[in-house]
Amino acid sequence: MTDTSPHELVQLARHLDGVLVLPGDQGWDAGRSAWQLAVDQRPAAVVLARSAADVTVTLDTARTLGLRVAPQSSGHNAAPLGPLDDTILLRTSEMAQVHIDAGRRRARVGAGVVWAEVTEAAAGHGLAGLGGTAADVGVVGYTLGGGLSWFARSHGLAANHVTAATVVIGDGRVLRVDAEHEPELFWAIRGGGGSFGVITELEFGLFPVSQVYAGAMYWPLERAEAVLTRWRDWTATVPDTVTSLGRLLRFPPVEEIPEPFRGRGLVAVEAVAQLGPSQADDLLAPLRELAPEMDTFAPTPVTDLHLLHLDPPGPTPAAGDGFQLTGLPDGALAALLEVAGPGRDAPLLTLEARHLGGALAPGASEGGAVSSLDAAFAVFSAGITPDAGAFGAVNATLDALAAAMTPWRAATSYRNFTERRAEGLAFEPAHVLGRLQEVKKTYDPLDIIRANHPVRPIGS
Ligand SMILES: Cc1cc2nc3c(=O)[nH]c(=O)nc-3n(C[C@H](O)[C@H](O)[C@H](O)COP(=O)(O)OP(=O)(O)OC[C@H]3O[C@@H](n4cnc5c(N)ncnc54)[C@H](O)[C@@H]3O)c2cc1C
C-alpha cells in the first residue's frame, strides 16, 4: 500500500474538468462500483474523466505520487484487476460522445460508450457494429480484448475493424494512433488489451446490416447430450454467415426471472444467420428435428439482438471464466456434462460454447496483435454470487470445469472471457507477447497504466 494521503491527491481535483472522488466523499460508492458487483473495488481515488486532458493530469499525478492508473468503463471485467489501493481508478463513463459517419461507414466513440448506444445510433443509418451479446458492455474494453460478436464468423473480431484511436500514453502525451501514426501502438491496441495507453476515443468500421434471422431453441436440460451433440455436428455444416452457440442454463426460482425460464434447467442453441428466412429455416432443420420446447427464430432487427442471449439487464454479482477448445469431440462433451450436465449440482447460470472459425480462424482476417482465435470453440461460464458461499461454490465449479477440459483446451485463452487472474495463461503466442512487451516498454515504461490482463514492459 502506498503512503499517499488524500491531502496530496486532493490537489488533482483543481486540474480536472471531470470529478475526483476520494474515500468518504459523497459518490464514492457509485464511483468505485463496477458492473461486476462481486468485486469490491477500493482504489486510492476515483477520477471521472471528461477529456484526454483529464487523463493526462491523472497520469501525471499518479506518476508523481507513485500510484498507478486503471482505466475502466463499465467494469464488466473488473475481477482480475486485484487490489487497487495503490491505484487511481479512472472511470470513462463521462466520455460519452457517439459520432456516426454513415458515408464512410465509421463510428467514432468516447471511451465511456457502451454498445447499446452505438447499435442505436448506427441502426439509424442502416449500419451495425460488431458488438457482443450484452448491450451495456463498454465498446473500448470489449474491442481492446478482441470482441466476439454475433457477426464474428463472417466479420472476425471487432478489434480488426478499428481504424484509429486517441491514446494517452504513460508520460501523459496524447497521441493520434492509426496505421500511419504510431503503427506499433496501433497494432498492440487491436486485441492486446488495455496495457499500452488510456484510449479516450476509438474509431471503427460499421457494416450495412439492419436485419438478420436470429433466435434460440430451448429444450429441458435432461436433453443436453443429444442437443449439444447435434449442435456440434451442425456447426461443421454451416456457412460463415451463421454464428451460433450451445449452452446450458440454470435459472433460479426467483421473481426477477420471467416465465417460462424461472426455476428451469435448459439446454439451448442460439444463432444469428445473415440469411433469408427460408434459407435459414432449411439450415436449422436438423436442430428442429429434436423438437425444441421453445423456438424463437424470426427475422430480427439488429437493435433487438441484445435480447437474444438473456444477459443480466444491469450490474450483477457474479463469477465467471472461460477457455478455448480445439474441438468438442464426444469425450470433451462427456467431460463437460460430467461437471455441469443434468443431475449435477452445478451452480452455473450459464455454460456456453461459442462456435469459432470462419473469419475468426488464424490467417482469415487482417488486424493487430490478436486478429484471430486459434480454437474451434470459446467457452464461458458464470454463476450468480450474492454471498461468499455462492462465490466459493461457483469458483470451485469453474475450477472443476477447467480441469476436466484440459485435454481439449487450446494453447491460448480469449482475454474477454477470462474473468479471473490469469497467472500462467497465454492470450497470444510467445512471439506476439514479446512484441507487446516491447510496445509497453516504449509507451508506458514505468507501468503506470494498469490493465485487467496486464502486459508488462519487456525486461521488467
Ligand atoms: C454479461 C456479459 C456479456 C459479455 N458478452 C461478450 C461478448 O458477447 N463478446 C465478447 O467478446 N465479450 C463479452 N463479454 C466480455 C467483455 O467483452 C469483457 O468483460 C470486456 O473486458 C468488457 O469491457 P468493459 O469496458 O465493459 O469492461 P471494463 O471492466 O470496464 O474494462 C475491461 C478492461 O478494458 C480495459 N479498458 C477499458 N476501457 C479502457 C480505456 N479507455 N483505455 C484503456 N483500457 C481500457 C482495461 O484494461 C479494463 O480493465 C461479456 C461480459 C459479460 C459480463
The ligand as a MOL file (V3000), in Angstrom:
LIG
                    3D

  0  0  0     0  0            999 V3000
M  V30 BEGIN CTAB
M  V30 COUNTS 53 58 0 0 0
M  V30 BEGIN ATOM
M  V30 1 C -22.8080 -10.2380 -19.4530 0
M  V30 2 C -21.5450 -10.2220 -20.2830 0
M  V30 3 C -21.6280 -10.4460 -21.6530 0
M  V30 4 C -20.4750 -10.4210 -22.4450 0
M  V30 5 N -20.5570 -10.6910 -23.7870 0
M  V30 6 C -19.4270 -10.6870 -24.5350 0
M  V30 7 C -19.4730 -10.9790 -25.9230 0
M  V30 8 O -20.5250 -11.2480 -26.4920 0
M  V30 9 N -18.3060 -10.9650 -26.6220 0
M  V30 10 C -17.1200 -10.6460 -26.0420 0
M  V30 11 O -16.0990 -10.6050 -26.7400 0
M  V30 12 N -17.0530 -10.3720 -24.7280 0
M  V30 13 C -18.1690 -10.3910 -23.9700 0
M  V30 14 N -18.0840 -10.1340 -22.6380 0
M  V30 15 C -16.7770 -9.8390 -22.0490 0
M  V30 16 C -16.4460 -8.3630 -22.1910 0
M  V30 17 O -16.1410 -8.0630 -23.5290 0
M  V30 18 C -15.2190 -8.0490 -21.3220 0
M  V30 19 O -15.5970 -8.2150 -19.9820 0
M  V30 20 C -14.6850 -6.6530 -21.5880 0
M  V30 21 O -13.4270 -6.5300 -20.9710 0
M  V30 22 C -15.6280 -5.6260 -21.0420 0
M  V30 23 O -15.1910 -4.3370 -21.3590 0
M  V30 24 P -15.7310 -3.1340 -20.4630 0
M  V30 25 O -15.0390 -1.9230 -20.9150 0
M  V30 26 O -17.2040 -3.1760 -20.4390 0
M  V30 27 O -15.2210 -3.5990 -19.0170 0
M  V30 28 P -14.1540 -2.9070 -18.0420 0
M  V30 29 O -14.0550 -3.8370 -16.8790 0
M  V30 30 O -14.5400 -1.5090 -17.7820 0
M  V30 31 O -12.8010 -2.9000 -18.8580 0
M  V30 32 C -12.0610 -4.0770 -19.0200 0
M  V30 33 C -10.6250 -3.6780 -19.2800 0
M  V30 34 O -10.5440 -2.9860 -20.5170 0
M  V30 35 C -9.5200 -2.0020 -20.4490 0
M  V30 36 N -10.1000 -0.6950 -20.7280 0
M  V30 37 C -11.3860 -0.3010 -20.6320 0
M  V30 38 N -11.5110 0.9770 -21.0440 0
M  V30 39 C -10.2610 1.4010 -21.3790 0
M  V30 40 C -9.7280 2.6070 -21.8810 0
M  V30 41 N -10.4910 3.6690 -22.1370 0
M  V30 42 N -8.3990 2.6780 -22.1360 0
M  V30 43 C -7.5870 1.6220 -21.9150 0
M  V30 44 N -8.0510 0.4530 -21.4240 0
M  V30 45 C -9.3670 0.3380 -21.1700 0
M  V30 46 C -8.9310 -2.0470 -19.0660 0
M  V30 47 O -7.7690 -2.8560 -19.0880 0
M  V30 48 C -10.0270 -2.7120 -18.2560 0
M  V30 49 O -9.5330 -3.3860 -17.1140 0
M  V30 50 C -19.2210 -10.1660 -21.8360 0
M  V30 51 C -19.1400 -9.9670 -20.4520 0
M  V30 52 C -20.2880 -10.0070 -19.6770 0
M  V30 53 C -20.1510 -9.8330 -18.1920 0
M  V30 END ATOM
M  V30 BEGIN BOND
M  V30 1 1 1 2
M  V30 2 1 2 3
M  V30 3 2 2 52
M  V30 4 2 3 4
M  V30 5 1 4 5
M  V30 6 1 4 50
M  V30 7 2 5 6
M  V30 8 1 6 7
M  V30 9 1 6 13
M  V30 10 2 7 8
M  V30 11 1 7 9
M  V30 12 1 9 10
M  V30 13 2 10 11
M  V30 14 1 10 12
M  V30 15 2 12 13
M  V30 16 1 13 14
M  V30 17 1 14 15
M  V30 18 1 14 50
M  V30 19 1 15 16
M  V30 20 1 16 17
M  V30 21 1 16 18
M  V30 22 1 18 19
M  V30 23 1 18 20
M  V30 24 1 20 21
M  V30 25 1 20 22
M  V30 26 1 22 23
M  V30 27 1 23 24
M  V30 28 2 24 25
M  V30 29 1 24 26
M  V30 30 1 24 27
M  V30 31 1 27 28
M  V30 32 2 28 29
M  V30 33 1 28 30
M  V30 34 1 28 31
M  V30 35 1 31 32
M  V30 36 1 32 33
M  V30 37 1 33 34
M  V30 38 1 33 48
M  V30 39 1 34 35
M  V30 40 1 35 36
M  V30 41 1 35 46
M  V30 42 1 36 37
M  V30 43 1 36 45
M  V30 44 2 37 38
M  V30 45 1 38 39
M  V30 46 1 39 40
M  V30 47 2 39 45
M  V30 48 1 40 41
M  V30 49 2 40 42
M  V30 50 1 42 43
M  V30 51 2 43 44
M  V30 52 1 44 45
M  V30 53 1 46 47
M  V30 54 1 46 48
M  V30 55 1 48 49
M  V30 56 2 50 51
M  V30 57 1 51 52
M  V30 58 1 52 53
M  V30 END BOND
M  V30 END CTAB
M  END
